[in-house]
Amino acid sequence: MLTKEENSNKIYIGSKVFDVFLIVFMAVLSLVFIYPFLNVIAISLSSNRMITTGQVTFFPRELFFEGYKLLFKEQNIFRAYGNTVIIAVATMVLSLSLTSLLAYVMMVPDFVLRKFLAIFLLITMFFSGGTVPTYILIQRLGIYDTWWALILPNALSAYNVFIYRAFYKGISLEIREAARIDGAGELRILTTIYVPLSKALYATFGLMSVVGVWNSYYEALLYIKDPDRQPIQMLLRKIVFSSGTDSMNDTNLMLASGALNPLNVQYACVVATIGPILLVYPFVQKYFAQGMQIGAVKG
């Protein structure tokens, strides 16, 4: 029979072995996730000879910047970036504002319509009008070929409302009652008490909203025809499918001569797409891990 000390040492050794296994496993998993990203960057900066012979892995071989030069020769690229930033920021602000307001009133115990709103939102999670009715609605609202066609459909999510409401319920109602006794209205209670206490919530869903808009091109393909209003994804989609830019003569000559590989331009587009998001992410990362646990079962 093992003594108490021997049993403790056995548990300690088992714990250390498990820790080592977990570290190795996570390192391998991280490598699996990181490799495709590094490979895309490396290929976008490598010469045609290195790409075609399969010698590019983690790092660029024979640095070659023509893919990025051709990409940024596109006349509308900076305008498209600006359009995307405006659409993403407007969608995020509108989404956070409307979701907060609706979730707050549904959280208030004495609000008479909260059950009706909960059922109404729940129905929308299972049934939707579909693409054609949405297209007709966009036209009837008079927002076709405007940024509002991309902003308004993403302004409110029923799922997000329920997550917000669950988070707000975790905040003590006594705080709200004390504020009401001091004469604060409902809007002031929301903006001065609930919003500051929900930084992780807003950072997480704000980032998700921006990423969703940034990566989306399908809605713009349906609703935006004016090239001056199109977001960056529409422009990059055209470049990826054509393997070139508006300077197609230069591009075709380089492709024909073997100086340029189609992957140079295509992967440069991928890097140009994810680059801004990677720059923003570190600023909200500290809230992201906490925010991803929002909605978990609380004891």
N, C-alpha and C positions, 0 to 999 in steps of 0.2 A: 504493500500500500504506500502511495506517494505521500511524502510529507507536504505540509502547507508550503514550505519554501520551494521544494522541487516542483510542485504543481504551478506555483507562480512563475518559476523560471521557464517551464514548458509553455505556458501561455504567452510569456514575453517573447520567446523564440518564434512561436507560431505567428505572433503579431508582426514581428520583424520580417519574417519570410513573406507574409501576405503584403506588407508594405513594399518590399522589393518587387514582387510580382506585379503589383498595381502600378508602380512607377514605370517598369519596363513596358507593360501593356499600354499605358497612356502615352508613352514616348513613341511606340510603334504606331498607335492610332493617330497621334498628332502628325507623324511623318506621312501617313496615308492621306491625311487631309491637306497638308501643306504642299506636298509634292506637285499636285496638278497646278496650283497657283504659281509656284516658282517656275514650273515648266512653261507656263503660258508667258510669263515675263521674259524668260530666257529665250524662247523661240521668237518673240517679237523683236528681240535685239540681236538676233544671230543672222549670219549670212545664209544665203540660199544653199550653198554647198554643205554647210554643217547641218542644215535642217534636212535636206534630202538624203544625206548619208546617215541620219539618225544619231548624230554625235552630241545632240543638245539634251542635257538632263536638268540639273539644278541651276547651272550658271550659263550665261550667254557665251557663245563661241564666235570669235571674229566679229566684234561689235559692228552692228549695222543699224543705222537709225532711219533709213529711208521709209520704213513703214510709218513711223510717227511723223516724218516730214510730209508725206503724202496725206496723212490723216488731217493734219492741222493746216494743210493748204485749202481744205474745204472751206468755202467762203462763209457758210452758215453755221459752222460748228460752235463758235462762241455765242452766237445768238441762240442756238438750240440749247446750249448749257444754261444760258440765262433764263430761257423759257422754262426749263425743267426745274431750276431753283425756285422760280416764282410759283409754279404749280405745286411743287412739293411742300414749300413753306406754307402756302395758303391752305392746302389740304390738311396739313398737320395742325395749324392753328384752329381751323374750323372744326376739325374732328375732335381735338381735345376739348374745345369749348362746348360744343353741342353734346358730346358724350358726358362731360362733367355735369352739365345742367340737368340732363335727363336722368342720369344715375342718381343725382342728389335728391331730386323730387321723388324718385321711386324708393329711396332709402328712408324718407321721412315717414314715421309711423302713422301720422294723422292725415296723410294725403289720400283723398278718397279714390283717386283714379289709379293708384299705384298697381293694383292687381290687374286692372284692365290693360294698362300699358305693358305689364310683364307678359300677359297672354298675347297681346298684339305683336310684341317684339319676338316672342318665341315662335309664332307662326311664320314670321319672315325668315327665320333661320332654316326652316324646312322647305319653304316654297318661295319661288321667285318668278318674276314675269318672263325672264328669258331675254335673249339678245334682240330679237325683232321688236317686241313691245318696248324695250328700253330705247331702242333706236328711234322708234316713232315718238316716244315721250320726249326725248332730247330735241327732236325737230319741233314738236308742238310747243315746247317751252321757249323756243327761240334762242337756244344756246348752242345750236349746231355750229361747228367751225369756230368755237370760242373756247377759251381755257376753262370756262365754267362747266363745259361738257365733261372735263376730266376731273374737276374739283368736286362738284356736288354729288355725283354718285358714290364717292368715297368719303363723304363727310360724316357718315354715321354707320356704325356697325353694331348690330344687336348683341353679338358676342361680347364686344368691348364694354357695352353698357352694363351687362351682368357682372363682368369682372370689376368694373369701377364700383358698382353697387356693393359687391361683396367686400371690397377694400374699405369703402366708406363705413360699412356696418362694423368694421373692426375698430373704428374710432369711437371712443366713449360718447354716448348721447348726453352725458352730464355736461360736457364741454359746450355742446350746442345749446343746451338749456341755460347754462350760465351766460352765454353770449346774448341769448334772447332776453334774459332778465336785464342785462345791461343796455338793452335797446337796439341791438344789432338786427338788421333785417336778414332774410334768408340769403340774398345775394352776397351780402357782406360776410356772413358766416362761411359761405362756400369759399370765397376768395381769400379771406384772411385766416381761416382755420384749416379747412379741409385741403385746400390746394397746397399750402406750405408743408402739411404733414404727408403729402402724397408725391414727393419729388421722384421717388423710384418709379411710381406708377406712370407719371407723365414722361419721364425720360425713356422708359421702356417702350411705351406705346407711341410716343412721338418718333422714336427711331424706327420702329416698325412701319409707321405710316410713311415716313420719308423713303425708306428702302422700297416699300411696295410701289410707290409712285415712280421712283427713280428707275426701277427695273421693268416697268410696264410699258408696252408699246401697242397692245391690242386695241385699247380704247382710243388711242390717238389714231390708229389705222382706220378706225370706223368713223370717228367724229371730227377729225382735223384734216382739212384739205389744203389750207393755206400753208405753204412751206415756211413762211415767216413765223408761224405760230406753233410749229411742230417741236416736240421735245427731243432731247438728245438721242433717245432710243430709236426713234424713227429714222433719224439721220444715220446712225450707226448701223441700223438694220439694212439700209440701202447700200452702205459701203461694204458690209460683210457679204451681202449677196452678189454684189457686182465686183468685189475684190478691188475696189478702187474708189476714187473720189470724182469730183467734177473735172479734175485734170486727167481725164481718162486716157488721153493720147500719151502723156508721159508714163502713166501706169502701164498701159498695154505694151509700150516699147520696152520698159524694164522687165515686164513679165516675159515677153518674147525673147529678150536677150539672155534671160536666166539670171539677171542681176537681182531680181526681186522675186521672193516666194509669196504666193497668195496669203500664206499664214502670217507673214510679217504685218500686213495691213489688218487682217482679221483679228489677230491676237492683240495688236495695238489698240483696236477698238474695244476689246474686252478690258484691257488695262485702263483705258480712258474712262470706261463706264464705272468700274469699281473703285477707281482711285479716290474720288471725292468722298465716297462713303467711308473708306478706310481712314481718311483724314478726320472725319467727324467722330467715328466710333470711340477713339481713346478718351474723348471728353465726356462721354456718357457711360463708359464701361463700368465705372464704379457703382453706378445705379442699376446696371443691367442685370447682374447676378441676383441682386435683391428683388428687382422687379419681376424676374421670371418666376419667382415663387409666389407672386400675387395670385390669389384665388385658391391657394392650397387650403386643405381642411385645417381649421384652427380648433384647438382644444378649448 
